[in-house]
Amino acid sequence: MQFNSDLKAEVAIIGHATFKGSSITQYLRPGVVDHAAVFATWKSGAGIFTTRSPAGSRQVQAIALYRFSPKSDPARLAELLQADLADNQTTSAISRLPGLSLSTLVFESHSLPIPLPRDIGDNIYGQIYHQYHDGSTS
């Protein structure tokens, strides 16, 4: 597949959002639409990459949306999320920020749509951003 997935671990990373202030740049993994049916019954989640300012406020740097099955390995998921952030040219600079940390969120009540149309993607990323970002957005 052309996007970052590990079918043995039953995990697929389907898209990213990066932030400059509160503005969002998002993209999907190439080919994800072609393989969407594989992940239709899987749960959805988000990996949230944050840093802390010297004052202690949390800054959201990037969000990766993923799909996983109930049998997915959480450790492998974390490895994939971190490797994906480091390997993609859009997010590689973020992966080198000092003090970058990863937390994960699982959506129990619904699944993320694949593909993510622009406005739906922005809405999902924006809600997660505001939930986890407590620093300045200027």
Salt bridges, closest charged atoms under 4 A:
ASP6 OD2 - ARG76 NE 2.64
GLU10 OE2 - LYS71 NZ 3.65
GLU79 OE1 - ARG76 NH1 3.20
ASP84 OD2 - HIS16 NE2 3.24
ASP84 OD2 - ARG29 NH2 2.76
GLU108 OE1 - LYS43 NZ 3.00
ASP122 OD2 - ARG118 NE 3.51
